[in-house]
Amino acid sequence: MNVLSVTSEIYPLIKTGGLADVSGALPIALKACGVHTRSLIPGYPAVKSAVKDAHKVGEFPDLLGEHADILAGEHEGLDLLILDIRSLYDRPAGPYLDSTGKDFADNWKRYAALSLAAAEIAAGKLAGWQPDLLHAHDWQSAMAPVYMRYAETPEIPSLLTIHNIAFQGQFGANIFSELRLPAHAFSTESIEYYNDISFLKGGLQTATALSTVSPSYAEEILTPDYGMGLEGVIRARAQALHGIVNGIDAEVWNPAIDHLIQENYTAANLKLRAINKAAVANHFRVDHDNGPLFCVISRLTWQKGIDLIAEVADDIVEMGGRLVVLGAGEIALEGALMAAATRHPGRVGVAVGYNEPLSHLMQAGCDAIIVPSRFEPCGLTQLYALRYGCVPVVARNGGLNDTVIDANHAAVSAKVATGVQFSSVTPEGLRQALRRTMRYYRDPKLWTQMQKQGMKSDVSWEKSAGLYAALYTQLLSKGH
């Protein structure tokens, strides 16, 4: 089976969040299921410089008014098709934002072009290769099923995966004439959204099937609280919606061989984590003592509940814990965390920015990780934590609910608990969860049991890749 995966970012080439991890790991995991995936990605400078063997395999002379070359290459097990349009992608900043942190004004065109190129490839217009199925990811490639729907050529099946429904690719209706779609595509049954255009809505309406990144999130986005205005569209297609939890790359995230941490270890020698714990304390200049070391590794946003972290930082210190934070995001939240570090020198440390090696070290050395997200489609941070024996303290929603087993009385008695969940995503709800965590930490036997149980959790892609392969097969068998 040949699948065309269409994504705006892919690890290890270009990454701003979990989308890159999924689109980078899933194609590799699918190989064991007999699925060959080619990933279409924009020709950002970082991509083109890393893929040394890229060579031209096709071109589109007029792709929304731009000349586009299609380059093919391989990188760390990924089979890549690179959409090379220098006027759209050859920019020094990140994939979506300029150097001032604002969205590129032509993002609509950059990702409509990606989607249109995908639809053309799906239609067999790349010499020598045509996929059996197209798999689009998030709003940046959600227009691919739209273009496929209105194309003159027969439509192959398409799957659209929603990684985070909060990001919808909404633009003014004034761009419609430049999208090269028929007039009737500007309708409530397609891309029109309250007199604007929503790329994600268009994909939700036109893809053969929909998926999202955990079973709980699949249920949540059917409701007004989590559907972000698109719950009606999704409810109308509920029979086509599938929830498949994400996995992680078990080779990249493996404490036994991870070269980014101070000391390797397994569940059999957890005491070696102390060496990593000391390294984390040194990096953040916090005290070395016997209390728990809590960490946060996250985008610093309201969605991720970082305002709650700022509010309970004093409580963590009062309880005898320490807190270290790695991330970047909203300026006000960065400031609130820095203020907590100023109030509590030696007890709270903050590193603003993105630092992949440090994130590995924190997972390997910290005792517990706090993930207080107000909504979390799947979450990868808690999966890394489970793998590394860093006990997750998580809000009870989305993928957090699906992947962490709360240390309630029954779970503790059965020795299956892997973390702490809390359902009231408020400062007091988090405080109560932290009090429970402190109590468990002071019981070394119970704490070690939770760590080892977490490390036994199957957080790899193997099972989830099998579910995706089965879904692909189901879509193809329906004869779309």
Secondary structure per residue as TSV (DSSP state, phi and psi in degrees):
chain	resnum	aa	ss	phi	psi
A	1	M	-	360.0	131.3
A	2	N	E	-107.4	125.9
A	3	V	E	-121.8	136.2
A	4	L	E	-100.3	112.4
A	5	S	E	-94.4	132.4
A	6	V	E	-120.3	120.1
A	7	T	-	-148.8	151.4
A	8	S	S	-89.2	-12.9
A	9	E	-	-151.9	152.1
A	10	I	B	-155.1	127.0
A	11	Y	T	-79.3	137.6
A	12	P	T	-98.9	18.1
A	13	L	T	-84.7	-46.0
A	14	I	B	-149.9	126.1
A	15	K	-	-146.8	132.1
A	16	T	S	-121.0	-14.3
A	17	G	S	-171.2	-160.8
A	18	G	H	-63.8	-26.6
A	19	L	H	-53.7	-43.1
A	20	A	H	-64.0	-40.5
A	21	D	H	-62.7	-42.4
A	22	V	H	-68.7	-49.4
A	23	S	H	-69.1	-18.0
A	24	G	H	-87.2	-35.8
A	25	A	H	-88.8	-35.5
A	26	L	H	-60.9	-46.3
A	27	P	H	-58.4	-35.6
A	28	I	H	-70.4	-42.3
A	29	A	H	-65.5	-31.6
A	30	L	H	-70.3	-17.8
A	31	K	G	-58.1	-38.5
A	32	A	G	-67.5	-15.3
A	33	C	G	-98.3	8.8
A	34	G	T	77.9	20.9
A	35	V	-	-107.8	123.9
A	36	H	E	-98.9	119.9
A	37	T	E	-111.2	132.3
A	38	R	E	-111.3	130.6
A	39	S	E	-104.1	121.6
A	40	L	E	-91.9	121.3
A	41	I	E	-134.4	154.6
A	42	P	E	-66.6	151.2
A	43	G	-	-84.0	61.0
A	44	Y	-	-62.7	156.0
A	45	P	H	-54.6	-41.3
A	46	A	H	-63.1	-34.3
A	47	V	H	-71.0	-49.5
A	48	K	H	-66.4	-33.5
A	49	S	H	-74.7	-27.8
A	50	A	H	-83.8	-31.1
A	51	V	-	-92.0	91.4
A	52	K	T	-69.9	-29.2
A	53	D	T	-95.2	12.9
A	54	A	-	-61.6	133.5
A	55	H	E	-140.2	152.7
A	56	K	E	-72.3	130.3
A	57	V	E	-124.4	-1.7
A	58	G	E	179.3	173.1
A	59	E	E	-154.0	154.9
A	60	F	E	-124.3	106.2
A	61	P	E	-63.5	-27.2
A	62	D	E	-138.2	81.7
A	63	L	E	-103.3	97.0
A	64	L	T	52.3	40.1
A	65	G	T	87.2	2.3
A	66	E	E	-117.7	147.2
A	67	H	E	-83.6	130.1
A	68	A	E	-126.1	132.5
A	69	D	E	-102.5	144.6
A	70	I	E	-106.1	118.6
A	71	L	E	-105.5	146.3
A	72	A	E	-118.9	144.4
A	73	G	E	-170.3	174.5
A	74	E	E	-126.9	149.0
A	75	H	E	-153.8	116.5
A	76	E	T	47.4	49.2
A	77	G	T	86.7	-3.3
A	78	L	E	-96.3	133.9
A	79	D	E	-95.4	112.4
A	80	L	E	-113.2	142.7
A	81	L	E	-115.6	124.9
A	82	I	E	-110.2	123.5
A	83	L	E	-85.6	104.7
A	84	D	E	-98.2	98.4
A	85	I	-	-129.3	97.6
A	86	R	H	-60.9	-35.7
A	87	S	H	-65.0	-23.3
A	88	L	H	-102.0	-33.0
A	89	Y	H	-117.6	-14.5
A	90	D	-	-83.1	76.5
A	91	R	-	-133.3	143.8
A	92	P	S	-75.4	-20.4
A	93	A	S	-82.0	-168.1
A	94	G	-	-68.9	178.2
A	95	P	S	-65.7	-30.1
A	96	Y	S	-116.7	-25.4
A	97	L	B	-116.6	146.4
A	98	D	-	-81.5	-174.9
A	99	S	T	-67.5	-15.1
A	100	T	T	-94.3	-1.2
A	101	G	S	88.8	10.3
A	102	K	-	-99.3	151.8
A	103	D	B	-60.3	139.1
A	104	F	-	-59.9	134.5
A	105	A	T	-62.8	-25.6
A	106	D	T	-103.1	25.2
A	107	N	H	-57.6	-33.2
A	108	W	H	-57.8	-42.9
A	109	K	H	-74.5	-37.6
A	110	R	H	-61.0	-39.7
A	111	Y	H	-97.4	-18.9
A	112	A	H	-67.6	-38.6
A	113	A	H	-64.5	-41.0
A	114	L	H	-59.9	-43.9
A	115	S	H	-67.0	-42.2
A	116	L	H	-65.4	-40.9
A	117	A	H	-60.4	-40.6
A	118	A	H	-62.4	-43.2
A	119	A	H	-64.3	-37.5
A	120	E	H	-66.2	-41.3
A	121	I	H	-65.6	-40.7
A	122	A	H	-61.5	-28.7
A	123	A	T	-84.3	1.6
A	124	G	T	90.0	19.7
A	125	K	-	-92.5	9.8
A	126	L	S	-107.0	115.7
A	127	A	T	-57.3	130.9
A	128	G	T	90.5	-7.0
A	129	W	-	-154.8	133.3
A	130	Q	-	-140.2	132.4
A	131	P	-	-75.8	159.9
A	132	D	S	-84.9	-23.5
A	133	L	E	-154.9	147.8
A	134	L	E	-111.4	133.1
A	135	H	E	-120.0	109.1
A	136	A	E	-99.6	150.5
A	137	H	E	-125.0	118.0
A	138	D	H	61.1	-177.2
A	139	W	H	-63.4	-27.2
A	140	Q	H	-65.2	-24.5
A	141	S	H	-122.4	10.8
A	142	A	T	-67.7	-17.5
A	143	M	H	-76.9	-11.7
A	144	A	H	-58.7	-49.4
A	145	P	H	-62.6	-29.2
A	146	V	H	-64.9	-50.6
A	147	Y	H	-62.1	-36.0
A	148	M	H	-65.0	-38.2
A	149	R	H	-62.6	-38.7
A	150	Y	H	-98.8	5.9
A	151	A	S	-77.0	159.3
A	152	E	S	-81.3	-21.5
A	153	T	S	-81.7	159.1
A	154	P	-	-58.9	145.1
A	155	E	-	-92.9	126.8
A	156	I	-	-86.7	163.6
A	157	P	-	-63.5	150.2
A	158	S	E	-135.4	144.2
A	159	L	E	-123.6	131.4
A	160	L	E	-113.1	121.2
A	161	T	E	-99.6	127.9
A	162	I	E	-94.4	112.3
A	163	H	S	-88.7	-33.3
A	164	N	-	-158.9	109.6
A	165	I	T	-72.0	-8.5
A	166	A	T	-68.4	-23.3
A	167	F	-	-103.4	112.5
A	168	Q	-	-119.6	-3.5
A	169	G	-	61.6	57.0
A	170	Q	E	-98.0	130.1
A	171	F	E	-138.4	163.7
A	172	G	E	-67.4	151.1
A	173	A	G	-64.4	-15.6
A	174	N	G	-64.0	-17.8
A	175	I	G	-85.1	-8.2
A	176	F	G	-56.9	-42.5
A	177	S	G	-63.5	-20.9
A	178	E	G	-92.9	-4.3
A	179	L	T	-83.1	-12.2
A	180	R	T	60.6	46.3
A	181	L	-	-113.0	155.4
A	182	P	-	-64.5	155.0
A	183	A	G	-56.3	-37.1
A	184	H	G	-72.1	-5.0
A	185	A	G	-72.6	-20.0
A	186	F	S	-86.8	79.1
A	187	S	S	-149.7	166.7
A	188	T	T	-67.2	-20.0
A	189	E	T	-82.0	-1.4
A	190	S	T	-135.7	-113.1
A	191	I	T	-99.1	-6.9
A	192	E	E	-71.3	135.9
A	193	Y	E	-145.3	101.0
A	194	Y	T	49.8	50.5
A	195	N	T	68.2	6.2
A	196	D	E	-110.8	-168.1
A	197	I	E	-121.9	132.2
A	198	S	E	-121.6	114.4
A	199	F	H	-60.8	-42.7
A	200	L	H	-64.8	-42.5
A	201	K	H	-60.2	-41.9
A	202	G	H	-58.1	-43.3
A	203	G	H	-66.5	-39.1
A	204	L	H	-61.8	-33.4
A	205	Q	H	-78.9	-28.9
A	206	T	H	-112.9	-18.0
A	207	A	S	-66.6	148.6
A	208	T	S	-61.7	-41.6
A	209	A	E	-143.9	160.7
A	210	L	E	-123.8	147.7
A	211	S	E	-141.5	159.2
A	212	T	E	-138.8	176.4
A	213	V	S	-96.7	17.8
A	214	S	-	-168.5	152.0
A	215	P	H	-61.5	-40.1
A	216	S	H	-65.0	-41.3
A	217	Y	H	-65.6	-33.4
A	218	A	H	-60.4	-36.2
A	219	E	H	-76.2	-38.9
A	220	E	H	-65.0	-39.2
A	221	I	T	-73.6	-2.2
A	222	L	T	-82.5	-4.8
A	223	T	S	-110.7	155.1
A	224	P	H	-60.5	-30.6
A	225	D	H	-65.4	-30.3
A	226	Y	H	-121.1	-13.6
A	227	G	H	-76.7	-11.0
A	228	M	T	53.3	40.2
A	229	G	T	88.9	-11.0
A	230	L	-	-106.5	9.5
A	231	E	H	-61.6	-33.6
A	232	G	H	-65.2	-42.5
A	233	V	H	-61.7	-43.5
A	234	I	H	-72.2	-38.3
A	235	R	H	-60.3	-36.9
A	236	A	H	-65.9	-19.4
A	237	R	T	-118.6	25.1
A	238	A	G	-57.4	-33.2
A	239	Q	G	-68.1	-19.3
A	240	A	G	-99.0	3.6
A	241	L	E	-96.9	133.0
A	242	H	E	-128.4	139.0
A	243	G	E	-107.9	114.5
A	244	I	-	-126.2	117.2
A	245	V	-	-68.3	144.8
A	246	N	-	-69.4	160.3
A	247	G	-	-119.1	-174.8
A	248	I	B	-129.5	163.1
A	249	D	-	-76.2	106.6
A	250	A	T	-72.3	-8.8
A	251	E	T	-89.7	-43.0
A	252	V	T	-66.2	-40.0
A	253	W	S	-107.7	82.7
A	254	N	-	-144.5	106.9
A	255	P	T	-63.5	-17.9
A	256	A	T	-73.6	-25.2
A	257	I	T	-130.9	0.1
A	258	D	-	-62.1	116.3
A	259	H	T	-81.9	-3.9
A	260	L	T	-90.2	-4.7
A	261	I	S	-107.2	164.8
A	262	Q	S	-71.7	-41.3
A	263	E	S	-140.8	126.7
A	264	N	-	-78.3	153.3
A	265	Y	-	-160.9	168.8
A	266	T	-	-132.5	-179.2
A	267	A	G	-64.4	-19.9
A	268	A	G	-80.1	-18.9
A	269	N	G	-135.9	58.5
A	270	L	G	-62.2	-21.4
A	271	K	G	-61.2	-23.2
A	272	L	G	-67.6	-17.3
A	273	R	H	-59.6	-24.6
A	274	A	H	-58.8	-31.9
A	275	I	H	-67.1	-41.1
A	276	N	H	-68.5	-37.1
A	277	K	H	-60.6	-42.4
A	278	A	H	-64.5	-38.1
A	279	A	H	-66.4	-38.7
A	280	V	H	-64.0	-45.7
A	281	A	H	-59.8	-41.1
A	282	N	H	-63.7	-43.7
A	283	H	H	-60.9	-43.4
A	284	F	H	-92.3	-0.5
A	285	R	T	56.8	45.2
A	286	V	-	-107.6	163.7
A	287	D	-	-63.7	153.5
A	288	H	-	-99.6	114.7
A	289	D	S	-152.9	-172.8
A	290	N	S	-89.7	-1.9
A	291	G	S	-75.8	164.9
A	292	P	-	-70.5	145.2
A	293	L	E	-106.5	108.4
A	294	F	E	-90.3	149.3
A	295	C	E	-135.9	159.7
A	296	V	E	-132.5	127.3
A	297	I	E	-128.2	105.0
A	298	S	S	-166.9	159.7
A	299	R	-	-65.6	136.5
A	300	L	B	-91.4	82.4
A	301	T	S	-134.8	166.0
A	302	W	T	-62.5	-42.1
A	303	Q	T	-54.9	-39.5
A	304	K	T	-80.6	1.3
A	305	G	T	71.8	25.4
A	306	I	H	-70.8	-24.9
A	307	D	H	-61.7	-32.4
A	308	L	H	-67.9	-38.5
A	309	I	H	-60.2	-46.1
A	310	A	H	-60.8	-35.1
A	311	E	H	-75.2	-29.4
A	312	V	H	-101.5	2.4
A	313	A	H	-56.0	-42.6
A	314	D	H	-62.0	-37.8
A	315	D	H	-66.1	-39.8
A	316	I	H	-59.6	-44.4
A	317	V	H	-65.1	-43.1
A	318	E	H	-62.3	-33.4
A	319	M	T	-76.1	-7.7
A	320	G	T	98.7	10.0
A	321	G	-	-97.3	173.0
A	322	R	E	-124.7	156.4
A	323	L	E	-134.1	129.3
A	324	V	E	-125.7	138.7
A	325	V	E	-128.5	134.1
A	326	L	E	-126.9	125.6
A	327	G	E	163.0	176.8
A	328	A	-	-147.2	156.9
A	329	G	B	168.3	-125.7
A	330	E	-	-68.4	130.6
A	331	I	H	-57.2	-42.0
A	332	A	H	-63.2	-38.4
A	333	L	H	-73.0	-38.4
A	334	E	H	-57.7	-43.8
A	335	G	H	-64.4	-40.2
A	336	A	H	-64.7	-38.0
A	337	L	H	-71.3	-40.8
A	338	M	H	-63.2	-35.8
A	339	A	H	-63.9	-39.0
A	340	A	H	-63.7	-38.9
A	341	A	H	-65.3	-36.0
A	342	T	H	-68.0	-38.2
A	343	R	H	-68.5	-29.3
A	344	H	S	-128.6	66.5
A	345	P	T	-61.5	135.1
A	346	G	T	85.6	-8.5
A	347	R	T	-120.1	-27.7
A	348	V	E	-129.4	130.3
A	349	G	E	-130.0	142.3
A	350	V	E	-132.7	131.8
A	351	A	E	-120.3	112.9
A	352	V	E	-88.4	123.2
A	353	G	S	139.6	-175.8
A	354	Y	-	-111.1	124.6
A	355	N	-	-145.7	94.8
A	356	E	H	-61.0	-47.3
A	357	P	H	-60.0	-41.2
A	358	L	H	-65.5	-35.3
A	359	S	H	-64.1	-37.2
A	360	H	H	-64.4	-45.5
A	361	L	H	-62.6	-39.6
A	362	M	H	-64.9	-41.4
A	363	Q	H	-63.0	-35.0
A	364	A	H	-81.5	-17.7
A	365	G	H	-116.9	-28.0
A	366	C	-	-76.9	151.5
A	367	D	S	-77.4	-38.7
A	368	A	E	-146.8	149.8
A	369	I	E	-117.2	137.7
A	370	I	E	-103.8	125.9
A	371	V	E	-129.4	85.4
A	372	P	-	-95.3	38.9
A	373	S	-	-60.4	138.8
A	374	R	S	-72.1	-32.4
A	375	F	-	-147.6	144.8
A	376	E	-	-146.9	100.1
A	377	P	S	-48.6	-53.4
A	378	C	S	-134.2	-59.0
A	379	G	-	86.3	129.8
A	380	L	S	-107.6	-26.4
A	381	T	H	-56.2	-43.8
A	382	Q	H	-71.2	-25.8
A	383	L	H	-69.9	-42.5
A	384	Y	H	-59.6	-42.8
A	385	A	H	-60.8	-45.6
A	386	L	H	-57.0	-44.0
A	387	R	H	-62.1	-30.7
A	388	Y	H	-103.1	5.0
A	389	G	T	71.5	25.6
A	390	C	-	-102.7	107.5
A	391	V	E	-66.9	123.0
A	392	P	E	-80.0	135.5
A	393	V	E	-114.5	107.1
A	394	V	E	-131.0	151.5
A	395	A	E	-69.8	146.3
A	396	R	S	-87.3	76.5
A	397	N	S	-154.7	160.0
A	398	G	H	49.4	-138.3
A	399	G	H	-68.7	-21.0
A	400	L	H	-62.8	-41.8
A	401	N	H	-65.8	-33.2
A	402	D	H	-80.8	-18.1
A	403	T	H	-116.9	-14.9
A	404	V	-	-115.5	128.3
A	405	I	-	-95.2	116.4
A	406	D	B	-64.7	142.7
A	407	A	-	-81.5	58.0
A	408	N	-	-80.0	176.3
A	409	H	H	-59.1	-43.9
A	410	A	H	-65.0	-43.5
A	411	A	H	-67.8	-38.9
A	412	V	H	-65.4	-42.3
A	413	S	H	-63.0	-37.3
A	414	A	H	-83.6	-4.0
A	415	K	T	60.5	39.8
A	416	V	-	-117.5	-3.1
A	417	A	-	-64.1	139.7
A	418	T	-	-124.2	-6.7
A	419	G	B	-174.5	-165.3
A	420	V	E	-125.2	126.5
A	421	Q	E	-108.7	151.3
A	422	F	E	-140.5	142.1
A	423	S	S	-102.3	-21.7
A	424	S	S	-93.1	100.6
A	425	V	-	-81.1	73.7
A	426	T	S	-138.2	166.6
A	427	P	H	-55.5	-43.4
A	428	E	H	-69.0	-37.7
A	429	G	H	-60.6	-42.1
A	430	L	H	-69.1	-39.9
A	431	R	H	-58.1	-43.9
A	432	Q	H	-62.6	-40.7
A	433	A	H	-64.1	-38.5
A	434	L	H	-68.7	-36.2
A	435	R	H	-63.0	-43.1
A	436	R	H	-60.5	-44.6
A	437	T	H	-60.9	-43.1
A	438	M	H	-60.9	-39.3
A	439	R	H	-65.3	-42.7
A	440	Y	H	-65.7	-38.8
A	441	Y	H	-62.2	-32.7
A	442	R	T	-78.3	-1.5
A	443	D	-	-110.9	88.2
A	444	P	H	-54.6	-37.3
A	445	K	H	-64.7	-46.3
A	446	L	H	-64.9	-43.2
A	447	W	H	-61.6	-44.9
A	448	T	H	-64.1	-37.8
A	449	Q	H	-60.5	-43.6
A	450	M	H	-64.9	-42.0
A	451	Q	H	-60.0	-48.6
A	452	K	H	-66.8	-37.0
A	453	Q	H	-65.8	-40.2
A	454	G	H	-61.9	-41.5
A	455	M	H	-68.4	-21.6
A	456	K	H	-82.1	-13.9
A	457	S	S	-60.0	140.6
A	458	D	-	-84.9	95.0
A	459	V	-	-108.0	10.3
A	460	S	B	-76.6	176.3
A	461	W	S	-84.1	-8.5
A	462	E	H	-54.8	-53.1
A	463	K	H	-67.7	-44.9
A	464	S	H	-66.3	-37.0
A	465	A	H	-61.5	-39.0
A	466	G	H	-62.4	-37.1
A	467	L	H	-67.6	-40.7
A	468	Y	H	-63.6	-43.7
A	469	A	H	-61.8	-39.2
A	470	A	H	-65.5	-38.7
A	471	L	H	-66.8	-42.5
A	472	Y	H	-56.3	-47.4
A	473	T	H	-61.2	-40.5
A	474	Q	H	-62.8	-41.9
A	475	L	H	-66.7	-39.2
A	476	L	H	-70.0	-34.0
A	477	S	H	-71.1	-19.4
A	478	K	T	-78.7	-7.4
A	479	G	T	76.1	27.3
A	480	H	-	-70.7	360.0
